[in-house]
Amino acid sequence: MKIKYTTMIVKDMNESVEFYRDIMGFEVDSQHNPFPGLTITLMKGEGETMIELIENTEEEPGLHAFGFDVEDINATLEELRSKGAKVTMEPMPITVGTLAFLEDPNGVKIALIQHH
C-alpha cells in the first residue's frame, strides 16, 4: 500500500487552490463537480502523492482522510480485517475504480482505492 493522497475539507476552494498553487508550489491536476454543492480539486506536488481539496457544506474544514492505492481492494480488506481493522464503508464503485473506508483508533478516515 502507498499513500496516494491526503484529503482536506476547505471553506473556500479558490482561496485554498491559490495557497497550495502560489505559495506551496502545487499544480492543479484536475477539478470535479460530481453534483451541485460539491467541488473537488486534486493538486499535484513532487512525486506521486496528491492533495485532494473538497469544498462542500456537509463537513467541517480540516484534515479529512488519507487515501491509499491498493492492487486488490477485497484481498486488502480481508487482510486488514484479520488484523482487527475497523471497516466503516464496504467497497463501492466510484468513477476511477473502487473505494472503501477504514478508521484508525483516533477516528481518522483511511480510504482504500483500487483504480481501474
For each residue, the residues with C-beta under 8 A, 3 or more apart:
1: 68 69 70 76 112
2: 48 68 69
3: 6 49 66 67 68
4: 48 49 50 67 68 69 113
5: 42 49 50 51 52 66 67
6: 3 49 50 51 52 63 65 66 67
7: 52 53 54 63 64 65 66 67 109 111
8: 16 51 52 53 54 61 62 63 64
9: 54 55 56 59 60 61 62 64
10: 13 15 16 53 54 55 61
11: 15 16 55 61
12: 15 16 55
13: 10 16 17 39 41 53 55
14: 17 18
15: 10 11 12 18 19
16: 8 10 11 12 13 19 20 41 53 55
17: 13 14 20 21 28 41 43 53
18: 14 15 21 22 23
19: 15 16 22 23 24
20: 16 17 23 24 26 43 51 53
21: 17 18 24 25 26 27 28 43
22: 18 19
23: 18 19 20
24: 19 20 21 45
25: 21 45
26: 20 21 43 44 45 51
27: 21 43 44 45
28: 17 21 31 41 42 43
29: 42 43 44 50
30: 41 42
31: 28 39 40 41 42
32: 39 40 41 42
33: 36 38 39 40
34: 38 40 95
35: 38
36: 33
37: 56 57
38: 33 34 35 54 55 56
39: 13 31 32 33 54 55 56
40: 31 32 33 34 52 53 54
41: 13 16 17 28 30 31 32 52 53
42: 5 28 29 30 31 32 50 51 52 53
43: 17 20 21 26 27 28 29 50 51 52 53
44: 26 27 29 50
45: 24 25 26 27 49 50 51
46:
47:
48: 2 4
49: 3 4 5 6 45
50: 4 5 6 29 42 43 44 45
51: 5 6 8 20 26 42 43 45
52: 5 6 7 8 40 41 42 43 67
53: 7 8 10 13 16 17 20 40 41 42 43
54: 7 8 9 10 38 39 40 59 64
55: 9 10 11 12 13 16 38 39
56: 9 37 38 39 59
57: 37
58:
59: 9 54 56 64
60: 9
61: 8 9 10 11
62: 8 9
63: 6 7 8 108
64: 7 8 9 54 59 109
65: 6 7 101 108 109 110 111
66: 3 5 6 7 108 109 110 111
67: 3 4 5 6 7 52 110 111 112 113
68: 1 2 3 4 110 111 112 113
69: 1 2 4 113 114 115
70: 1 73 76 112 113 114
71: 75 76 114
72: 75 76 114
73: 70 76 77 91 98 100 112 113 114
74: 77 78 91
75: 71 72 78 79
76: 1 70 71 72 73 79 80 112
77: 73 74 80 81 85 87 91 100 112
78: 74 75 81 82
79: 75 76 82 83
80: 76 77 83 85 87 102
81: 77 78 84 85 87
82: 78 79
83: 79 80
84: 81
85: 77 80 81 102
86: 102 103
87: 77 80 81 90 100 101 102
88: 101 102 103 109
89: 92 99 100 101
90: 87 100
91: 73 74 77 98 99 100 114
92: 89 98 99 100
93: 97 98 99
94: 97 98 99 113
95: 34
96: 113 115 116
97: 93 94 113 114 115 116
98: 73 91 92 93 94 113 114
99: 89 91 92 93 94 111 112 113
100: 73 77 87 89 90 91 92 111 112
101: 65 87 88 89 109 110 111 112
102: 80 85 86 87 88 109 110 112
103: 86 88 107 108 109 110
104: 107 108 110
105:
106:
107: 103 104
108: 63 65 66 103 104
109: 7 64 65 66 88 101 102 103
110: 65 66 67 68 101 102 103 104
111: 7 65 66 67 68 99 100 101
112: 1 67 68 70 73 76 77 99 100 101 102
113: 4 67 68 69 70 73 94 96 97 98 99
114: 69 70 71 72 73 91 97 98
115: 69 96 97
116: 96 97
